[in-house]
C-alpha cells in the first residue's frame, strides 16, 4: 500500500516540473511569433508605400502625357495619389524627364508631342512621415528596413 502512495507522489512531482517547461517554451514561442508579426507589419507597410509611390507616379504621368497637362496639374495628381496613402508630398520627390531629349522637364507644356516622359517619385523610406517601423525600432536598428532605403515609383508615357 505504501509503495502505491510513493509512486503517486513521484508522479505528481514530475508532472509539476513540466509546468515550468511549458511556461519557458510558451515564452520563447511568443517572442518568435511577435518578431514575425512585427516583421509582417513593417515589410507590409514598406510594400504598401512602394505601391503608393508607383500609383502616384502613374497618375502624374497620365496628367503629364495629355495636351492640356500642366506642371501644377502633375504636382496635384502626385499629391492626391500620395494623400490616399496618408503621405504628405514633398516637392523634392518629383522628377520629370524627357527621355527623347534626355533632359529634365520643369514645364510640361514645353515638351513636344510624341516624346517619352518619365515621371519619378522617389524618397528614402525613413524620410516618409507616418510610417510604422516596429521591428527597426525594437531592435535598435539591427533588423527591419534600414535608413536610406529608397522607395521609387516610376512611370513612362508618350506625350500626346
C-alpha positions in Angstrom: 0.0 0.0 0.0 2.8 2.4 0.9 4.5 1.8 -2.4 1.4 2.9 -4.3 1.4 6.2 -2.4 5.1 6.8 -3.0 4.6 6.2 -6.8 1.6 8.6 -6.9 3.7 11.3 -5.1 6.6 10.8 -7.5 4.2 11.2 -10.5 2.8 14.4 -9.0 6.3 15.9 -8.6 7.3 15.0 -12.2 4.0 16.5 -13.5 4.6 19.7 -11.6 8.1 20.2 -13.0 6.7 20.1 -16.6 4.6 23.2 -15.8 7.8 25.3 -15.7 9.0 23.9 -19.0 5.7 24.7 -20.6 6.0 28.3 -19.4 9.5 28.7 -20.8 8.5 27.1 -24.2 5.5 29.3 -24.4 7.5 32.5 -23.7 10.1 31.5 -26.4 7.4 30.8 -28.9 5.6 34.0 -28.1 8.8 36.0 -28.7 9.3 34.4 -32.1 5.7 35.0 -33.0 6.0 38.7 -32.0 9.1 39.1 -34.1 7.3 37.5 -37.1 4.3 39.7 -36.6 6.3 42.9 -36.3 8.3 41.9 -39.4 5.0 41.4 -41.3 3.8 44.8 -40.2 7.0 46.6 -41.2 7.5 44.9 -44.5 3.8 45.1 -45.3 4.0 48.9 -44.7 7.0 49.1 -47.0 5.3 47.3 -49.8 2.2 49.4 -49.4 4.3 52.6 -49.6 6.1 51.2 -52.7 2.7 50.6 -54.4 1.5 54.1 -53.4 4.6 55.7 -54.9 4.1 53.7 -58.1 0.5 54.7 -58.3 1.3 58.4 -57.7 3.9 58.3 -60.5 1.4 56.7 -62.8 -1.2 59.3 -62.0 1.4 62.1 -62.6 2.4 60.5 -65.9 -1.2 60.3 -67.1 -1.6 64.0 -66.5 1.8 64.9 -68.0 1.1 63.0 -71.2 -2.1 64.8 -72.2 -2.1 68.1 -74.2 -3.9 70.0 -71.5 -1.5 68.9 -68.8 0.5 71.5 -66.8 3.2 71.2 -64.2 0.7 72.2 -61.5 -1.7 69.5 -62.6 1.1 66.9 -62.4 2.0 68.0 -58.9 -1.7 67.9 -57.9 -2.1 64.4 -59.3 1.0 63.1 -57.5 0.0 64.9 -54.2 -3.5 63.4 -54.4 -2.1 59.9 -55.1 0.2 60.1 -52.1 -2.5 61.6 -49.8 -4.5 58.4 -50.3 -1.7 56.6 -48.6 -1.5 59.3 -45.9 1.8 60.6 -47.1 2.4 64.4 -47.3 4.0 65.2 -50.7 7.3 67.0 -50.8 8.3 68.8 -54.0 11.9 67.4 -54.0 10.5 63.9 -54.5 9.2 64.5 -58.1 11.4 64.3 -61.2 10.1 64.5 -64.8 12.5 63.6 -67.6 12.0 63.8 -71.3 13.6 60.6 -72.4 13.6 61.6 -76.1 15.9 64.6 -75.5 17.4 63.3 -72.2 16.6 66.5 -70.3 14.9 67.2 -67.1 11.5 68.9 -67.5 10.4 71.9 -65.5 7.5 72.8 -67.7 5.3 70.0 -69.2 3.8 72.4 -71.8 7.3 72.7 -73.4 7.5 69.0 -74.3 6.8 68.2 -77.9 4.2 65.7 -78.9 5.5 62.1 -79.3 8.3 62.4 -76.8 8.6 59.9 -74.0 8.1 61.3 -70.5 9.3 59.5 -67.4 7.7 60.6 -64.1 9.6 59.5 -61.0 8.6 60.0 -57.4 11.4 59.0 -55.1 12.4 59.3 -51.4 14.3 57.4 -48.7 11.9 55.3 -46.6 13.0 56.9 -43.3 12.0 60.3 -44.6 8.4 59.5 -45.2 6.2 60.8 -42.4 3.8 58.4 -40.6 5.5 55.1 -41.5 5.4 52.3 -39.0 8.7 50.6 -38.3 8.3 48.4 -35.2 11.0 45.8 -36.0 13.6 48.5 -36.8 12.7 50.4 -33.6 12.5 47.4 -31.3 15.9 46.0 -32.4 17.8 49.2 -32.2 18.2 49.5 -36.0 19.7 45.9 -36.4 16.7 44.4 -38.2 14.0 45.7 -40.4 14.1 48.3 -43.1 17.2 50.4 -42.7 17.5 54.2 -43.1 18.4 55.2 -46.6 16.4 52.5 -48.3 14.9 54.2 -51.4 11.3 54.0 -52.4 10.8 54.9 -56.1 7.7 55.0 -58.2 8.3 55.4 -61.9 6.1 55.5 -65.0 6.9 56.3 -68.6 4.3 57.5 -71.2 4.3 59.2 -74.5 3.2 62.9 -74.8 0.1 63.3 -76.9 
